[in-house]
């Protein structure tokens, strides 16, 4: 069967809602999920958020990044509009770059319990240096745990030229 039945969509409150209120404070409660119709297959879902912003926890200055989220779903998947609003909720959140990517990954693990997930932040330079934190997770005791270890070991072996920022 293809398509989604209304019963499958009843828990999604943000998609198609024209009166959505944007949260200006970090709020993982915004995240919504739906059932994966293909749990018998491994496949990647990738999100690119080129307009991520947060604040430096010390100076309050804005930090800008592209956030890449890739995951292999199991039973649940994250709904994209809720993810967009969730990422927007970091706008006035003060945290270090490394903390932001780990918080995002932890919240998505809690929401979906994916087989595998990785989050990579590519922050624009401030003070002449860019920071690109990467974190990942593979479900313990499965092949995804070994996959996470290998991807972490091999991560960024071929870094890009820093001429695209």
C-alpha positions as CSV (number, residue, x, y, z in Angstrom):
1,X,0.0,0.0,0.0
2,X,1.3,3.4,-0.8
3,X,0.4,6.8,0.6
4,X,-0.5,7.7,4.2
5,X,-3.8,7.1,5.9
6,X,-5.3,9.9,8.0
7,X,-4.8,7.8,11.1
8,X,-1.1,7.7,10.5
9,X,-0.9,11.5,10.3
10,X,-3.0,12.5,13.3
11,X,0.0,13.1,15.6
12,X,1.6,15.6,13.2
13,X,0.4,19.1,14.2
14,X,2.9,21.4,12.5
15,X,2.9,20.3,8.9
16,X,0.4,22.3,7.0
17,X,-0.5,24.5,10.0
18,X,-0.4,28.1,8.9
19,X,-0.6,29.4,12.4
20,X,2.6,27.8,13.7
21,X,4.4,29.9,16.4
22,X,8.2,30.0,16.2
23,X,9.9,29.3,19.5
24,X,12.8,31.7,20.2
25,X,14.2,29.4,23.0
26,X,15.6,25.9,22.7
27,X,12.7,23.5,22.7
28,X,13.0,19.8,21.9
29,X,9.3,19.4,22.6
30,X,8.7,20.8,19.1
31,X,10.0,17.6,17.4
32,X,7.4,15.3,16.0
33,X,7.8,11.8,14.5
34,X,5.9,9.5,12.2
35,X,6.1,5.8,11.4
36,X,8.7,4.5,9.0
37,X,6.9,2.4,6.3
38,X,10.1,0.7,5.3
39,X,11.7,-0.6,8.6
40,X,12.8,-3.8,6.8
41,X,15.3,-1.8,4.7
42,X,18.4,0.2,5.7
43,X,18.5,3.6,4.0
44,X,19.8,7.0,4.8
45,X,17.7,10.2,5.3
46,X,19.8,13.4,5.1
47,X,18.8,16.9,6.1
48,X,20.9,20.0,5.3
49,X,20.1,23.2,7.3
50,X,22.3,26.0,5.8
51,X,20.7,28.7,8.0
52,X,21.4,27.4,11.5
53,X,22.1,30.0,14.1
54,X,22.9,29.9,17.8
55,X,24.7,32.3,20.2
56,X,28.1,32.2,21.8
57,X,27.5,31.4,25.5
58,X,30.1,33.9,26.6
59,X,29.8,36.9,24.2
60,X,26.2,36.4,23.0
61,X,27.4,37.0,19.4
62,X,25.6,35.0,16.7
63,X,27.2,31.8,15.3
64,X,26.1,30.6,11.8
65,X,26.4,27.1,10.5
66,X,25.2,24.5,8.1
67,X,24.0,21.5,10.0
68,X,24.0,18.1,8.3
69,X,21.9,15.4,9.8
70,X,22.0,11.9,8.4
71,X,20.3,8.9,9.9
72,X,19.2,5.3,9.2
73,X,15.6,5.1,10.6
74,X,14.1,2.1,12.5
75,X,10.5,2.4,13.5
76,X,10.2,6.3,13.8
77,X,11.3,9.1,11.6
78,X,11.5,12.9,12.3
79,X,9.0,15.1,10.5
80,X,10.9,17.8,8.6
81,X,8.8,20.9,9.5
82,X,9.1,20.1,13.2
83,X,12.9,19.6,12.7
84,X,13.1,23.0,11.0
85,X,11.3,24.7,13.9
86,X,13.4,22.8,16.4
87,X,16.6,23.9,14.7
88,X,15.2,27.5,14.6
89,X,14.7,27.3,18.4
90,X,18.5,27.4,18.8
91,X,18.4,31.0,17.5
92,X,18.7,32.5,21.0
93,X,20.3,29.5,22.6
94,X,23.8,30.1,24.0
95,X,26.1,27.1,23.6
96,X,29.4,26.0,22.2
97,X,29.3,24.5,18.6
98,X,30.3,21.1,20.0
99,X,27.5,21.2,22.4
100,X,24.9,22.2,19.8
101,X,25.6,19.2,17.5
102,X,25.6,16.8,20.5
103,X,22.3,18.2,21.8
104,X,20.7,17.9,18.4
105,X,21.9,14.3,18.1
106,X,20.7,13.4,21.6
107,X,17.3,14.9,21.1
108,X,16.9,13.0,17.8
109,X,18.0,9.7,19.4
110,X,15.4,10.3,22.1
111,X,12.7,11.0,19.6
112,X,13.3,8.3,17.0
113,X,15.7,5.6,18.4
114,X,17.4,5.4,15.0
115,X,19.7,2.5,14.0
116,X,22.4,5.1,13.1
117,X,22.7,8.9,13.2
118,X,25.3,11.5,12.6
119,X,25.3,15.3,13.0
120,X,27.9,17.6,11.5
121,X,28.1,21.3,12.1
122,X,30.0,23.5,9.7
123,X,30.2,26.8,11.4
124,X,31.4,30.0,9.6
125,X,34.6,31.5,10.9
126,X,34.7,34.0,13.7
127,X,38.0,35.5,14.7
128,X,39.7,33.8,11.8
129,X,38.8,30.1,12.7
130,X,35.9,27.8,11.8
131,X,34.8,24.9,14.0
132,X,33.2,21.8,12.4
133,X,32.1,19.4,15.1
134,X,30.9,15.9,14.1
135,X,29.2,13.3,16.3
136,X,27.6,10.0,15.6
137,X,25.8,7.1,17.2
138,X,25.1,3.5,16.2
139,X,22.7,1.4,18.2
140,X,24.8,-0.6,20.8
141,X,25.2,-4.3,20.1
142,X,24.4,-4.0,16.4
143,X,26.3,-3.6,13.2
144,X,25.4,0.1,13.4
145,X,27.7,0.5,16.5
146,X,30.6,-0.8,14.4
147,X,29.5,1.4,11.5
148,X,29.6,4.5,13.8
149,X,33.1,3.6,15.0
150,X,34.3,3.3,11.4
151,X,32.7,6.5,10.2
152,X,34.2,8.4,13.1
153,X,37.6,7.0,12.5
154,X,37.4,7.9,8.8
155,X,35.5,11.1,9.3
156,X,37.0,14.1,7.5
157,X,39.9,12.2,6.0
158,X,39.6,14.4,2.9
159,X,38.7,17.9,4.3
160,X,37.4,20.4,1.8
161,X,39.3,23.6,0.9
162,X,38.2,26.4,3.0
163,X,37.2,28.6,0.1
164,X,33.4,28.0,0.3
165,X,32.5,30.2,3.3
